[in-house]
Amino acid sequence: MKIVIAGAGIGGLTAAMCLHRAGFEVDIFEQVSEMRPLGVGINIQAGAVRILSGLGLEPALAATAIETRELRYANRHGQTIWADPRGRHAGLPWPQFSIHRGDLQMILLRAAQEMLGSDRIHFGHRIAGFGQDGKVVKARFAGRDGAIVRETESDILIGADGIHSAVRAHFHPNEGPPKWQGILMWRGVTVGKPYLGGATMVQAGHHTQKFVCYPISRAHAERGEALINWICDLHVGDGALPSREDWNKPGKLEDFLPRFADWKFGWLDVPEVIRSAHTILEFPMVDRDPLPGWSHGRITLLGDAAHPMYPIGSNGASQAILDGEAITAELAKGGDPALALKRYEERRLPPTARIVESNRRRGIDVMLDVVEQRAPEGFSDLDAILPPDELEKIVGDYKKLVAQDRETLLKLAAQK
Ligand SMILES: Cc1cc2nc3c(=O)[nH]c(=O)nc-3n(C[C@H](O)[C@H](O)[C@H](O)COP(=O)(O)OP(=O)(O)OC[C@H]3O[C@@H](n4cnc5c(N)ncnc54)[C@H](O)[C@@H]3O)c2cc1C
């Protein structure tokens, strides 16, 4: 069976490798003419690391990334609200990795080139049109100048072409731009000193003003440094996006640093980390409404093309990776490919839609808002303002929802 994938991002490359492993003939078409290691930090949750480990990638990831030991939530004074061990440190069979997105992308690309053969990954090919005629999907790809450079025929087409998916837009021409609720994110990477043991992800503040940071480089850790990925979220408006979002738009310190000027935690000097950054990017926190369906005959969506979500709870890349495993499992069962794509959708659309919706309601970050509301100047007794059972419920509900609780993770691994 021939499968064409549009988009060689995290989702497209992972799906291609899973499908190739299962014996399918896969070609990937990517719009950029050369892959560059773009972006800043990203997290791969243990459930997604399981899939990448199955593809033989754990050694490369472990050599590059930080194995995340702990996720810590704190108020804007740096006082801990909740701390949770991650991955193997939580007794799971797989680690969680924090990594530079560019490094992850290049690890996946090199592995895919090796597995599928470099001639199966076609750069400078933007999907420009497609249609299906019975059992055949025909697609057209354009080069940089817009001229059609290739036409393909396949049994299946997967749109893994990100938040501005052309494949999605074909089926939903009136959907318009991504949705924005007024939060801008400034993201940066800073070489600094290790904090809290050197492998802790921190989420501090509250919904409308938050600082997130985590170290992402093993090489830096081995030199006694920390390559700290950080994100400042600020609520700046409502309604329409000021301009189309761009992953590579540079950010300006004066737009957000003053709001974090007194965020000095003792264990981390937030303004110092921000000021010392060597990269600052600005990006709005956007998503899209969940779709009623992803699969149309022999064409479907995967990753951000299917379910772009707010980066709350570090789920974007991990959910895209889980899609790749699920679509492979359903196609490998054989039978009518259109039915397999429907089963894939039935398996993956409801859980990802729940995450999109939960993230809009601030997901697990609810605990930060509760503490900010009840004790804006800090607390001396956390239990008195956020009783343990209330905290446990917020955490337990979210972990179940994103399938990060131990029970669900092990069940998913057994199910494949
Ligand atoms: C340049 C870039 C930088 C990013 N930086 C970060 C970051 O720092 N932190 C973070 O959390 N997330 C980042 N993301 C998003 C993150 O990668 C995704 O949310 C997540 O990993 C899901 O992956 P995906 O493969 O579905 O989408 P993506 O990783 O967005 O990949 C989609 C791919 O499809 C390609 N594409 C788009 N349109 C077409 C078309 N018409 N035809 C063919 N190919 C097409 C794109 O060039 C891209 O390679 C970034 C995405 C991009 C593209």
The ligand as an ORCA input file, in Angstrom:
! r2SCAN-3c Opt
* xyz 0 1
  C       9.294     26.100     12.294
  C       8.532     25.539     13.472
  C       8.983     25.841     14.753
  C       8.279     25.354     15.871
  N       8.752     25.639     17.108
  C       8.150     25.123     18.197
  C       8.695     25.337     19.485
  O       9.695     26.007     19.658
  N       8.062     24.784     20.562
  C       6.905     24.057     20.415
  O       6.347     23.586     21.408
  N       6.385     23.831     19.192
  C       6.972     24.326     18.084
  N       6.462     24.074     16.830
  C       5.208     23.277     16.740
  C       5.414     21.809     17.035
  O       6.409     21.284     16.214
  C       4.078     21.135     16.797
  O       3.101     21.723     17.638
  C       4.054     19.655     17.177
  O       5.309     19.116     17.238
  C       3.185     18.850     16.211
  O       3.939     18.542     15.055
  P       3.367     18.495     13.590
  O       4.290     17.621     12.818
  O       1.932     18.163     13.583
  O       3.466     19.991     13.074
  P       4.762     20.823     12.698
  O       5.898     20.453     13.556
  O       4.314     22.236     12.643
  O       5.122     20.317     11.203
  C       4.358     20.579     10.059
  C       5.267     20.457      8.845
  O       4.478     20.575      7.655
  C       5.130     21.424      6.736
  N       4.109     22.003      5.860
  C       3.244     23.009      6.120
  N       2.426     23.239      5.067
  C       2.784     22.347      4.108
  C       2.306     22.079      2.794
  N       1.289     22.780      2.235
  N       2.884     21.076      2.077
  C       3.919     20.362      2.616
  N       4.418     20.586      3.854
  C       3.858     21.557      4.600
  C       5.843     22.433      7.631
  O       6.899     23.081      6.954
  C       6.320     21.552      8.775
  O       7.572     20.969      8.513
  C       7.101     24.547     15.690
  C       6.656     24.242     14.403
  C       7.357     24.724     13.285
  C       6.870     24.374     11.884
*
